[in-house]
Amino acid sequence: MREVRVFAPATVANVAVGFDILGFAIDRPGDEIVARLNPDFTGVRITAITGTGNKVLPMDTEKNTAGVAAQRLLEHLGMGSTGIELEIHKKMPFGSGLGSSAASAAGAAVAVNELLGSPLSREAILYFTVQGEEVADGSFHADNVAPCLVGGITLIRSNESLDVHHLPVPEGLHVAVVHPEIEILTRDARAVLSDQVPLATAIRQMGSLASFITALYTNDISLLGRSLHDHMVEPQRKQLIPGFDAVKAAALQRGALGCSISGAGPSIFAICDSGYLAQSVGQGMQAAFRELGTDSQLYVSPINQRGVEILSVTG
Ligand code: HSE
């Protein structure tokens, strides 16, 4: 039977300056998803989930981010009578701020699309992927799924209409992402946020976002560094991550251009102007966590420009 295996990369959402509207992909970690035709039933069935440690993810298609993304795609194509098995191989932690649920949803949508002969573009499957991720955190935002699907740095003008744009990536840009062994659910990290933003804060944040985008287009690394400040969300969420201030100070002291919470946390990312520096910055961040007795994993990566990758197609 025809089978497709894909790799879906982790992503860093918000990027300090663009809460719910900016994200980029990194090379690893990521999830592997297998989609396989099966004539014995109709619709999408999840047949295996591995790599979840002591956590349990739902096997029920309608409760699983990958299952929902695949099922909605199948229905959209009018192929609801096709039978598809999905295997989900988790290779990144949940509740890590690395876009784990987005990776599973994006991987499933791409694998199913490829299995059916690629009738849709990556942009066209975005909607089903966001619907899948919505199952995990109850909110409709594409800042993890969009960069996961297509790679690079993506800007979402509107989450409602999914008006998504690719931004240029300055050469040499690397990121250190440190994942401390703490779990934060996106739902909980959203619950701590006030729905009011003081005007002065909004003005500072608009300045940071606009200059960040300008820096990407003009390749101005110094402006990029001056722009990477989250005045709005980081101050409210950082108390969920014990040691955040010390880890950020370590990153900046070692020369990172900017440092903030990755997505809903607890992972912390630092953007650097070289891979060599990102490695050193990441080690400094890990050392700061270690001093507080917190173990962590470090991922150093350029900005991933590929998004979900097809690993194999058989049958
Ligand atoms: N923008 C989202 C948040 C990303 O920070 O809540 C996490 O899914």
Residues whose N, C-alpha, C, O or C-beta is under 5 A from the ligand:
A	BS01	HSE	A13 F19 D20 D143 T186 R190 G263 A264
